[in-house]
Amino acid sequence: MGMAATPRKDLLALRELLETGKLAPVIDKTYPLGETARAIRHLMNEHARGKVVITAG
């Protein structure tokens, strides 16, 4: 697996959109680290409408 290289100017434009509130991430659901398997099942079976976040707490 590789990582895509995003041009710096694109990242700066994205940052500006986030900081000004013109763009906001959509979080479908959060899970604690201990429920990672459940989070993956949610992604695979429930068709998340946004990001699924794993928290350290």
C-alpha positions in Angstrom: 0.0 0.0 0.0 1.2 3.4 -0.8 0.3 6.9 0.1 -0.9 9.6 -2.3 1.1 12.8 -2.4 -1.1 15.8 -2.2 0.3 19.1 -3.4 1.0 21.6 -0.7 -1.3 24.3 -2.3 -4.2 21.8 -2.2 -3.6 21.1 1.5 -3.4 24.9 2.3 -6.7 25.4 0.4 -8.3 22.6 2.3 -7.1 24.0 5.6 -8.6 27.4 4.8 -12.0 25.8 4.0 -11.9 23.9 7.3 -10.9 26.9 9.3 -13.6 29.1 7.8 -16.3 26.5 8.4 -17.0 26.2 4.6 -16.2 22.5 4.9 -16.8 20.2 7.8 -16.0 16.5 8.1 -19.0 14.2 8.5 -18.6 11.7 11.3 -21.1 8.8 11.2 -20.1 7.2 14.5 -17.3 7.0 17.0 -16.1 3.9 18.8 -13.5 3.4 21.6 -10.4 1.6 20.7 -11.6 -1.6 22.5 -14.5 -1.7 20.0 -12.5 -1.6 16.8 -13.9 -4.8 15.5 -17.4 -3.5 16.0 -16.5 -0.3 14.1 -15.2 -2.4 11.2 -18.4 -4.4 11.2 -20.3 -1.1 11.0 -18.3 0.0 8.0 -18.8 -3.3 6.2 -22.4 -4.0 7.1 -24.2 -0.7 7.8 -22.9 1.5 4.9 -21.6 4.4 7.0 -22.7 7.8 5.7 -19.6 9.5 7.0 -16.3 8.7 8.7 -16.1 6.1 11.5 -13.7 7.3 14.2 -11.8 5.1 16.6 -11.0 7.0 19.8 -8.2 6.3 22.3 -10.5 6.8 25.3 
